[in-house]
Amino acid sequence: MKTTSLLVVVGMMAMAAAAAAASHDYGDALAKSILFFEGQRSGKLPPNQRMTWRKDSALEDGFQIGVDLTGGYYDAGDNVKFNFPMAFSTTMLAWSVLEFGKSMESDLQHALDAIRWATDYFLKATSIPGIVYAQVGEPYGDHDCWERPEDMDTARTPYAVSKQFPGSEVSAEIAAALAASSIVFRSTDSTYAVKLLNRAKTVFVFADRYRGSYNDYLGKWVCPFYCDFSGYEGELVWGAAWLYRATKAPNYWNYVVENISNLGSGRKITNGVSSSGGSVTEFGWDNKNAGINVLVSRFINKINSNSSNPFIPKADTFVCSLLPESPTKSVSYSPGGLLFKPGGSNLQHATTLSFLLVVYSRYLKQANRDIHCGNVVVNRATLVQVAKGQVDYILGSNPLNMSYMVGYGKNFPQRIHHRSSSLPSVAQHPGKIGCQDGTAYYDSKNSNPNELTGAVVGGPDANDSYADSRSDFVHSEPTTYINAPLVGLLAYFKSNSRSF
């Protein structure tokens, strides 16, 4: 009876949006979701840059200390390069390609370009043994200004972790990004893939050998923007899991098994920030728990293990925490059906968690099994249907009939919290727009002059309302880590939309 209830409710949620969902062009949304990353590029832009209103920026990053730190991505609507969330975004882009690259067709090369733009930068950020650069740009000065990246005159200070001042979370996440990306490039550029993998191994050893949170040493600059709230242990296991997938070396698998119990093993205070391993139901740039369990479940049955593993039960627990009629559901849904978790920029949860649902559904199919949420039995189709509901909501199947992806559909956000999008382009206004000169544009009620195509904003509130206000950054600011998992989801539904 409970099984029927779950399937009926999920089916009703899907039917409620069916008319709008039927018109969604997942291929168009996929292309735009990847194009967004070109709008976030830092450094010398390539000749094939498609978002042409953006120009070169931050061309001297790292030069004051004799290191080339140009390139990479601005994380959101500001002009700082935060390497912790940038690395997570890169890992998720790589995972998207590994799972769904065959469905990307002509967009695959653009996805590879997006990954390589980041990995080229991370090779620079890890080029000095015993040092990993964690950030470029003084965030408080940057956030006090509203100016184009092409005009930046705020301090471009590089911040690094080292043996004496460790930062295991940012280092291990970079290792994960490099390892995952090495698999992506293995078939098209084997030399580059080997370079990425070798660097991933080196950076992981550094992250593990010199343990500590970057909150302790860089907290003044990384907090409150990207503090590590869940502890660095998760990133270490996450990095090892990706290195295992890339190498199949037993030492990485042993590391995962031996250290998985460290997640959630206690609460610590680092630089005044309380952190813990967190819940097995969490996943995002800060917490890797659910991602680890889903990733590891892919090859758990191929490992010769004589004891019951914790990964699949925890992955099942994660799934049960999301499904609308599960007795152990721990998330909420808006009246229009959008998944909600505490914290800002809510669509990051909708995209990352939905990505895990679809990936896990594929692993369930391979294992030919269902999930038990208490007395409720759930099949893989339910996971995909819930994820599809979230994607369709983002694309416009919601009470406002608004797409939360800029440039997709007829009704989408016009006043996103994004400096370069909201200010006249260099072509429109060749003269410098100084730090405070952009205030008038920030306060303006006019639409942004430059369309940041493919950008997905933070999203509506818990009542499905959206103010479309530049100052409401919690809801109107796009980020790379919202888009990265959405790339994989859109590729999947582009090839599987006829199944629903």
C-alpha positions in Angstrom: 0.0 0.0 0.0 2.8 2.4 0.9 4.6 1.5 -2.3 1.6 2.5 -4.3 1.3 5.8 -2.3 4.8 6.8 -3.2 4.5 6.0 -6.9 1.1 7.8 -7.1 2.3 10.9 -5.4 5.4 11.1 -7.6 3.3 10.5 -10.6 0.8 13.3 -9.7 3.7 15.7 -9.2 4.9 14.8 -12.7 1.5 15.1 -14.2 0.9 18.5 -12.7 3.9 19.8 -14.7 3.4 17.6 -17.8 2.1 20.2 -20.2 5.0 22.6 -19.6 7.6 19.8 -19.3 6.6 18.4 -22.6 7.8 21.5 -24.3 11.2 21.6 -22.6 14.1 21.5 -25.0 16.7 19.7 -22.9 19.3 20.0 -25.7 19.0 23.8 -25.9 19.2 24.0 -22.1 22.3 21.7 -22.1 24.1 23.9 -24.6 23.3 27.0 -22.6 24.3 25.5 -19.3 27.7 24.8 -20.7 28.0 28.2 -22.4 27.5 29.8 -19.0 31.0 28.8 -18.0 32.5 30.9 -20.7 30.9 33.9 -19.0 32.8 33.0 -15.8 36.2 32.7 -17.3 39.1 34.6 -15.9 42.4 35.3 -17.8 43.2 35.6 -21.5 40.1 34.5 -23.4 40.6 32.1 -26.3 39.9 32.9 -30.0 36.8 30.6 -29.9 35.2 32.4 -27.0 31.5 32.4 -27.8 30.3 34.8 -25.1 31.9 37.7 -26.8 30.8 40.5 -24.5 33.3 39.2 -22.0 36.9 40.2 -22.4 40.3 39.4 -20.9 40.6 39.9 -17.2 43.0 39.4 -14.3 46.0 38.9 -16.6 48.5 39.4 -13.8 47.1 37.0 -11.2 50.1 35.7 -9.2 52.7 37.8 -10.9 53.5 39.7 -7.7 54.8 36.5 -6.2 56.4 35.2 -9.4 53.7 32.5 -10.1 51.3 32.4 -13.0 47.8 32.0 -11.5 45.9 33.3 -14.5 42.9 31.5 -15.8 40.2 29.5 -13.9 36.7 30.7 -13.1 35.0 33.4 -11.0 32.7 31.4 -8.7 29.6 33.5 -9.0 28.7 37.2 -9.5 31.9 38.5 -8.0 35.5 38.6 -9.3 37.3 36.3 -6.8 38.7 32.9 -7.7 37.7 30.6 -4.8 39.4 27.3 -5.6 37.4 25.2 -3.2 34.1 25.6 -4.9 35.8 25.9 -8.3 37.4 22.5 -7.8 34.0 20.9 -6.8 32.4 22.5 -9.9 35.2 20.9 -12.0 34.7 17.5 -10.4 31.0 17.7 -11.1 31.6 18.7 -14.7 33.9 15.8 -15.1 31.5 13.4 -13.5 28.7 14.7 -15.8 30.8 13.9 -18.8 31.8 10.5 -17.5 28.2 9.5 -16.9 26.4 11.3 -19.8 29.0 12.5 -22.2 27.8 10.3 -25.0 24.4 12.1 -24.8 26.1 15.5 -25.2 26.9 15.1 -28.9 28.0 18.4 -30.4 28.1 20.0 -26.9 30.7 17.4 -25.6 33.6 19.4 -26.9 32.4 22.5 -25.2 32.0 20.6 -22.0 35.6 19.3 -22.4 36.8 22.9 -23.0 35.0 24.0 -19.8 36.8 21.3 -17.8 40.1 22.0 -19.3 39.8 25.8 -18.5 39.7 24.8 -14.9 42.3 22.0 -14.9 44.8 24.1 -16.7 44.4 26.6 -13.9 44.7 23.9 -11.2 47.9 22.7 -12.7 49.3 26.2 -12.2 47.8 26.4 -8.7 49.6 23.2 -7.7 52.9 23.7 -9.6 55.1 24.3 -6.6 55.7 21.2 -4.4 54.3 21.7 -0.9 52.1 24.6 -1.8 48.5 24.7 -3.1 46.9 28.0 -4.0 43.5 28.2 -2.5 42.2 31.6 -3.7 43.1 34.6 -5.8 41.6 38.0 -4.9 40.9 39.8 -1.6 37.2 39.1 -1.1 36.2 42.0 1.1 37.6 44.6 -1.2 36.1 42.8 -4.2 32.7 42.6 -2.6 32.8 46.3 -1.7 33.1 47.1 -5.4 30.6 46.7 -8.3 32.9 46.6 -11.3 33.6 44.5 -14.3 36.4 41.9 -14.1 38.0 43.6 -17.0 38.4 46.8 -14.8 39.4 45.2 -11.5 41.6 47.4 -9.4 41.1 45.6 -6.1 43.9 43.5 -4.6 44.5 40.2 -6.4 46.2 38.7 -3.4 47.0 34.9 -3.8 46.3 32.8 -0.7 48.0 29.5 -0.3 48.1 26.4 2.0 51.3 24.7 2.8 53.0 22.1 5.0 53.0 24.5 7.9 49.6 26.0 7.1 47.6 23.1 5.7 44.3 23.1 3.9 43.3 19.5 3.3 39.8 20.2 2.1 40.8 22.5 -0.8 43.8 20.4 -1.7 41.9 17.1 -1.7 39.0 18.6 -3.7 41.5 19.8 -6.3 43.0 16.3 -6.3 39.5 14.9 -6.9 38.9 17.3 -9.8 42.2 16.4 -11.4 41.6 12.7 -11.0 38.1 12.8 -12.4 39.2 15.0 -15.3 42.1 12.6 -16.1 39.5 9.9 -16.9 37.6 12.4 -19.1 40.6 13.2 -21.2 42.1 9.6 -21.3 40.6 8.8 -24.8 41.2 12.2 -26.5 44.5 13.5 -25.0 46.3 10.7 -23.1 49.4 12.8 -22.4 47.3 15.5 -20.7 45.3 12.8 -18.8 48.5 11.3 -17.4 49.7 14.8 -16.4 46.4 15.4 -14.6 46.5 12.0 -12.8 50.1 12.4 -11.7 49.4 15.8 -10.2 46.2 14.5 -8.6 48.3 11.8 -6.8 50.8 14.3 -5.6 48.3 16.8 -4.4 46.4 14.1 -2.6 49.5 12.9 -0.7 50.1 16.6 0.3 46.4 16.9 1.5 46.6 13.7 3.5 50.1 14.0 5.0 49.6 17.6 6.2 46.2 17.5 7.6 44.3 20.6 8.7 41.5 22.9 7.7 42.1 26.1 5.8 39.7 27.7 8.2 42.5 27.8 10.7 45.0 29.7 8.5 42.9 31.4 5.8 39.7 31.8 7.7 39.9 35.6 7.6 39.7 35.5 3.8 37.8 32.3 3.0 35.1 32.9 5.6 32.2 33.6 5.6 32.2 33.0 1.8 33.5 29.4 1.6 34.2 28.2 5.1 34.6 24.5 5.6 31.6 23.6 7.7 31.7 19.9 7.4 35.4 19.1 8.1 38.2 18.2 5.7 37.8 14.4 6.2 35.1 14.2 3.6 37.3 15.7 0.9 40.1 13.3 1.7 37.8 10.3 1.2 36.2 11.9 -1.9 39.7 12.5 -3.4 40.7 8.9 -2.7 37.5 7.6 -4.2 38.2 9.5 -7.4 41.8 8.3 -7.5 40.6 4.8 -7.1 38.2 5.2 -10.0 41.0 6.7 -12.1 43.6 4.1 -11.2 42.0 1.0 -9.7 45.0 1.0 -7.3 44.1 -1.0 -4.1 45.8 1.6 -1.8 43.1 4.2 -2.7 40.3 1.7 -2.1 41.8 0.8 1.2 42.0 4.5 2.1 38.3 5.0 1.4 37.3 1.9 3.5 39.6 2.8 6.4 38.6 6.5 6.6 34.9 6.5 5.8 34.2 6.2 9.5 35.9 9.5 10.1 33.1 11.4 8.5 30.7 12.6 11.2 33.0 11.4 13.9 32.7 14.5 16.0 32.4 18.3 16.0 35.4 20.5 15.9 36.0 24.3 16.1 38.5 25.8 13.6 39.0 29.5 13.6 35.7 29.9 15.4 33.8 27.8 12.8 32.0 24.8 14.1 32.3 21.8 11.7 31.4 18.1 11.7 31.4 15.3 9.1 27.8 16.0 8.6 25.0 13.8 7.5 25.0 11.0 4.9 22.2 12.9 3.2 24.3 16.0 2.4 26.2 16.8 -0.8 27.6 20.0 -2.2 30.8 22.0 -2.4 31.3 21.7 1.3 30.0 18.2 2.2 30.8 15.1 0.1 29.1 12.4 2.1 26.3 11.4 -0.2 28.5 11.8 -3.2 31.1 9.4 -1.8 28.5 6.7 -1.1 26.9 7.0 -4.6 30.3 7.1 -6.3 31.6 4.1 -4.5 28.5 2.1 -5.0 29.3 2.0 -8.7 32.1 -0.5 -8.1 31.4 -1.8 -4.6 30.2 -5.2 -6.0 33.4 -5.5 -8.0 35.6 -5.3 -4.9 36.5 -8.5 -3.0 35.2 -7.6 0.4 34.3 -10.2 3.0 32.4 -7.8 5.2 29.3 -5.8 4.7 30.1 -2.3 3.4 28.5 0.9 4.7 28.3 2.6 1.3 25.2 1.2 -0.3 23.1 1.4 2.9 24.1 5.0 3.3 23.4 5.8 -0.4 20.0 4.2 0.1 19.5 6.4 3.2 20.3 9.4 1.1 17.7 8.5 -1.5 15.1 7.9 1.2 15.8 11.4 2.6 14.7 13.0 -0.6 11.6 11.1 -1.9 8.4 12.9 -1.2 6.5 10.0 0.5 9.4 8.3 2.2 8.9 7.9 5.9 12.5 9.2 6.5 12.3 12.3 4.2 14.4 15.1 5.6 13.9 17.8 3.0 10.9 20.0 2.3 9.2 20.8 -1.0 7.7 24.1 -2.0 4.0 24.1 -3.0 5.1 24.0 -6.6 7.4 21.0 -6.0 10.9 22.4 -5.6 13.2 20.6 -3.2 14.4 22.8 -0.3 17.2 22.5 2.2 18.5 25.0 4.7 21.0 27.6 3.5 21.1 30.0 0.6 21.3 29.5 -3.2 18.8 26.7 -2.9 19.0 25.5 -6.5 22.5 24.2 -5.8 20.7 21.5 -3.7 18.1 20.8 -6.4 20.8 20.2 -9.1 23.5 18.4 -7.0 21.0 16.0 -5.3 19.1 15.4 -8.4 22.3 14.5 -10.2 23.0 11.9 -7.5 19.5 10.4 -7.9 19.9 9.9 -11.7 23.4 8.5 -11.3 22.4 6.2 -8.5 19.4 5.0 -10.6 21.8 3.8 -13.2 23.9 1.9 -10.7 20.7 0.4 -9.3 19.8 -0.8 -12.8 23.2 -2.4 -13.1 22.8 -4.1 -9.8 19.2 -5.0 -10.6 17.8 -4.0 -7.2 15.3 -1.6 -5.6 15.6 0.5 -2.4 13.6 0.0 0.8 12.6 3.2 2.6 11.1 1.7 5.7 8.2 -0.4 4.4 8.2 1.5 1.1 9.9 -0.2 -1.9 11.3 2.3 -4.4 12.4 1.4 -8.0 14.9 3.3 -10.0 12.3 5.0 -12.2 11.0 6.9 -9.1 14.5 8.4 -8.6 14.6 9.6 -12.2 11.1 11.0 -12.0 11.9 13.0 -8.9 15.1 14.4 -10.5 13.2 15.2 -13.7 10.6 17.2 -11.6 13.4 19.3 -10.3 15.0 19.9 -13.7 11.6 20.8 -15.2 10.9 23.2 -12.3 14.2 25.0 -13.0 13.3 25.2 -16.7 9.9 26.7 -16.1 7.4 24.1 -14.9 6.6 26.0 -11.8 3.8 28.3 -10.5 5.4 31.4 -12.0 6.1 29.7 -15.4 9.6 31.2 -15.0 12.8 29.6 -16.2 15.5 30.1 -13.7 18.1 29.6 -16.4 19.0 32.9 -18.1 18.3 32.9 -21.8 16.1 29.7 -21.7 12.4 30.1 -22.4 10.4 33.3 -22.7 10.4 34.3 -19.1 13.7 34.2 -17.2 15.5 36.4 -14.6 16.5 39.8 -16.0 18.4 41.4 -13.0 20.7 38.7 -11.8 23.3 39.5 -9.1 26.4 39.5 -11.4 28.8 42.2 -11.9 29.9 41.8 -15.5 26.3 41.0 -16.7 24.8 44.0 -15.0 27.4 46.6 -16.2 27.9 47.8 -19.8 30.3 45.6 -21.7 33.7 46.9 -22.7 32.4 47.1 -26.3 29.5 49.3 -25.1 31.6 51.3 -22.7 35.3 51.2 -23.4 36.2 53.5 -20.6 37.0 52.2 -17.1 34.1 51.8 -14.7 35.7 52.2 -11.3 34.9 50.5 -8.0 32.1 52.7 -6.9 31.1 53.9 -10.4 29.1 50.7 -10.8 26.7 51.4 -7.9 24.2 53.2 -10.1 24.0 50.0 -12.3 23.6 47.8 -9.2 20.7 50.0 -7.9 19.1 50.2 -11.3 15.7 48.5 -12.0 16.7 48.0 -15.6 17.4 44.5 -17.0 21.1 43.5 -17.2 22.6 44.7 -20.5 24.6 41.5 -21.0 22.8 38.2 -21.1 24.8 35.6 -19.1 23.3 32.8 -21.1 22.8 29.5 -19.3 23.3 31.0 -15.8 21.1 29.4 -13.2 20.3 31.7 -10.3 19.8 30.8 -6.6 16.1 30.3 -7.3 12.8 31.2 -5.7 11.9 31.1 -2.0 10.1 28.3 -0.3 6.7 29.7 -1.4 7.8 29.7 -5.1 8.1 33.5 -5.2 10.9 35.2 -7.0 11.6 39.0 -6.8 14.1 39.2 -9.7 16.1 41.7 -7.7 19.8 42.3 -8.2 20.3 43.0 -4.5 18.6 39.8 -3.4 21.8 37.8 -4.0 20.6 34.7 -2.1 18.0 34.1 -4.9 19.4 36.0 -7.9 23.1 35.1 -8.0 24.3 32.3 -10.3 27.2 30.0 -9.3 29.3 27.5 -11.1 28.3 24.7 -8.7 24.7 25.1 -9.5 25.3 24.6 -13.2 28.0 21.9 -13.1 25.7 19.0 -12.0 22.9 20.4 -14.2 25.0 19.8 -17.2 24.9 16.0 -16.6 21.2 16.0 -15.8 20.3 17.9 -19.0 22.4 15.5 -21.1 20.6 12.6 -19.5 17.1 13.9 -20.1 18.1 15.1 -23.6 18.5 11.4 -24.5 15.8 10.0 -22.3 12.9 12.5 -22.4 10.7 10.1 -24.4 10.7 7.6 -21.6 8.4 9.9 -19.5 
